[in-house]
Amino acid sequence: MTAEYQINGAVAVITLNNPPVNGLGHATRSAIVDGMQKALADDAVKAIIITGAGTAFSGGADIKEFNSPKALAEPNLHTVINVVENSTKPVIAAIHTVCMGGGLELAMGCNYRVAVAGAQIALPEVKLGILPGAGGTQRLPRVLGLEMALNMIVSGNPVASEKLAGTALFNELIEGDLMQGALAFANKVADVRPLPKVRDIKIDYPNYEAFLQFSRNTVKAMSGPFPAPLKCVEAVAAAITKKFDDGIQFERSLFIELVQTTESKALRHAFFGERAASKLPDVPEDTPTRPIKSVAVIGGGTMGGGIAMNFANAGIPVKILEMKQEALDKGLATIRKNYENTLKKGKLTQQKFEQRVGLITGTLSYDDIAQADIVVEAVFEDMGVKETVFKKLDEVMKQGAILASNTSTLDVDKIAAFTKRPQDVIGTHFFSPANVMKLLEIVRGAKTGKDVLATTLALSKKIKKTGVVSGVCDGFIGNRMIEQYSRQAGFLLEQGCLPEQVDKAIEKFGFAMGPFRMGDLAGNDIGWYIRKRRYVEKPEVTYSKTADLLCEMGRYGQKTGAGWYDYKPGDRKAYPSQVVNDMIVKHSADLGIERRKISDQEIVERLVFALVNEAAYILEEGIATRASDIDMVYLTGYGFPLFRGGPMFYADTVGLPNVILAMNKYAKGPHGDAWKAAPLLAKLAAEGKTFN
Ligand code: T1G
């Protein structure tokens, strides 16, 4: 049963019980209506309470049902809310923990609402590319006023229930036990007539047109490629410009329009993809985890410092080990500076600043970190250096400590073999800046223990990262794919493009930054170092030499004041470089390549489908568990546009047969071997299937 029905004195209590968040799926909606009909038919019942079991009143409509017949199957949410709102007996919503989306809409259909403090109240639909579709845009302005309601609906952000006390949303804030308080309230209002209804509240906002126009302009400017925020403004406007029932119809029409958009499907894909990533078929969800009460980080450089901040931000003490006092002091000073900047921007309270800085200490001695529950190595990307460090860690660290490497490409199995405890070794690949980027690639070695995996996944959630598990291969998931993307970027230069054309084309597609601006930011020498290794290990894989020529010119990027682009001191803006463009054109001539005009579409297809094809190999090799994991890697670590849902989701929307068609075209050109379709991609395309 997804809602329980009990009688308490003269009060019927309907308790939603659809774990984990009491999603208002079809069965739950039917159970609410059944409960209401039972209560209305029972003369002994004078009032009705609706509440939620477990850790939510309700997290809203069941998103899993969207774009399926179940979502609108009767009783749909409108019907449920109408049954509640037309009740002949008072209906009280007793709210706790989470009351969001359709859950809040249901509560606003009740005559009264009582809550305990600390409940998260929100209409987060806009974050899924839709808008509240069961009266939220018409009722919330009536109980909170136009401005506060509009802000909550357009932002989708939760507000704590106690902050909304004193508004018409809550009739009472219950101190102590919610059910006891709700029962007392229900008995108090059992005979009050007429029954109050949110729909009857008038919205008082003089000169609302000016406010709405200002809101339209502001929201239009900030919503980018997403249509939902502006539609939210239009729906809320209807609350004040239309009669209630007309407003409801208007809201419903906008909802139906939005729920079918690719942008909304992409956002919902990311919502579930984020949560699916922490599930591993061979690691049961109840796998015991190791307690993580203290962390050590080896290396206080850019990465080590950023990594340490993540743990301090989560309230976990961190000790940074450096080899020299000067390096340690520099590392700690950089961390303090970072926090001071955040404090200055008002994004951190003084108290949090002091707490976090206080949680990060330094040492020059391995003995000082021996008792840490996990140690993250963030030293130079060289197997020799890793060997020295991991042999030392194996000697020093307490039994049961997790030994993690922040390596971005090296073989975690080889690193584990430097120790006598390979089951405790794992890769934790952070992305620079490590305290900002959400992605954490968790690299499982062949011998990594399941409890170590489960612990690291739980820890990634605690430090607010999107943990995605990768198997061991060169570059894991993200960097292995970006290698093919970078190869195409280089070939495009040889064949006719210049850096700014490629960057502009892919940034217009939605990437935060094109490959050449990104190279200048991250440092072109990093790729150069990796390519030199690959020239030896995989001589059969061809690359354009343009990036090497650039590095031979000493143009490593912003850190040397010049890269693919020119830079002015103190200015991070990328200016096209005549020197570099001449080098590129000359290089084409040296290769005997006749440069040609290349369309933006070809640029985007070659960059994005190079990612997709390599991802298909990664998927079929089992390096990634599922396609949506790969999407999460690119959405949270590589600036892939969220409104396109990630490379695999995007390929599905293009249609895999069309991806294959484009690849076959490029396979006929220079370096065509790069376009050998992964068998999985070819198979899915041939069968008319999708990745996700
Ligand atoms: N539908 C389906 N599943 C949901 C869900 C939902 N609304 N909310 C959460 N889940 C699943 C989630 O996938 C995960 O599943 C588990 O619950 C725990 O989630 C008409 C149409 C409620 C604050 O957008 O913000 O109402 O991985 O890990 O950190 O206007 O979930 O365990 O299998 O996030 O405690 C509007 C979305 C829907 C709320 C709880 N509501 N959810 O956070 O747990 S649209 C939302 C959240 C709507 C109406 C419209 C959070 C949470 P699994 P979790 P949490």
Residues whose N, C-alpha, C, O or C-beta is under 5 A from the ligand:
A	BS01	T1G	P20 V21 G23 G59 G60 A61 D62 I63 K64 V98 M100 G101 G102 P124 E125 L131 P132 G133 A134 R275
